């Protein structure tokens, strides 16, 4: 069999996958050639389309030997046996990951722009490529999709060698293929038109296939580009931390994101919230509280004093930048980053205008809660019962203006429906109220079970 092009191949593959129609699906295309195939599958199955960008982690002295793979959102999948046998140190592993993650982030931004990745948690995920040769990239994509929360992974391609499922057994739950011809010399021999897919073609496919809710861009973005929108390095004590700074035109305040673990600047949830804040005229600085080497020690993730100290130093850096030196500063914290934000806000002369915690652990700030003077909003999912109780206890220890907003139906990661959007809008309103207009004088109230603050 020979396909005319990737479009026809995608249509034939979609026919093989018709049994999935009606399921809670996400279709992921491997760039570049897999994306036009995936678009046909997504269209036929009425499913959202996204790109899955993965990078192999090669052994330092033998890069063709994979010791793992990385994906967006800080996901890392390691082959512990290869790492052990190759005697790869933690520092060497961190250096490889840092280099590959920079390239992964560059590619993801190129393909997706300001759009957020489609959430995979609890979904049936169909990973699509234009064919299988060695299968190494497809294997990494399946592993990353599962690590990002996919409940079921299906690897689907138009053409593959006869033994392809044996090679990839264990990496996917199901396999789908239009043809497995023999002899098999390469994917291109089965396409009349196997010309290279360009970046622009990938972007066009994604624009057609992404659901509207994921396409969050700032109004007037094309006419009013940010004053500053770039990767930055922040010196915090002995380490340099990576961050991403966005300053809209005529910004009314600045918000620093404090993330307890993983990469704040690469977190799809943080990026979504940051985009909503940018739309409201707020500058944002997403940065990593820990270096890749430090994060290997999980104790650092819970060292709130260390994280808060880093946040204080980063805030000083932000206040020294010409585009943000006149802006009131707020903190947005998630997980243990929320405790760090409150700890830092309670420092003498902190001069923090507002704090927002999303699904955070403010209780870990302990006695520092009583020293916080910045107006504080605690946002918690209604189904995140343990964290909700911890936030209620922390709220009782705050003496500043404060509010607890409970988002109905949301679990810890705000993955359900429009719950992340609701949390982002709550944060936006709190920051614009307090950073742009100054502190409010009204009494604090607990907003529960709805979203309103009374």
Helices and strands as residue ranges (DSSP letters): H 6-16, G 18-20, E 25-29, H 33-45, E 48-51, E 55-59, E 62-70, E 76-78, H 80-85, H 90-112, E 124-129, H 136-147, E 152-159, H 164-167, E 174-179, G 187-190, H 199-209, G 212-214, E 228-236, E 239-247, E 253-259, H 268-279, E 282-287, H 292-295, G 298-302, H 304-319, E 329-334, H 336-345, E 354-358, G 362-371, E 375-381, H 385-397, E 402-407, H 419-431, I 432-436, E 446-447
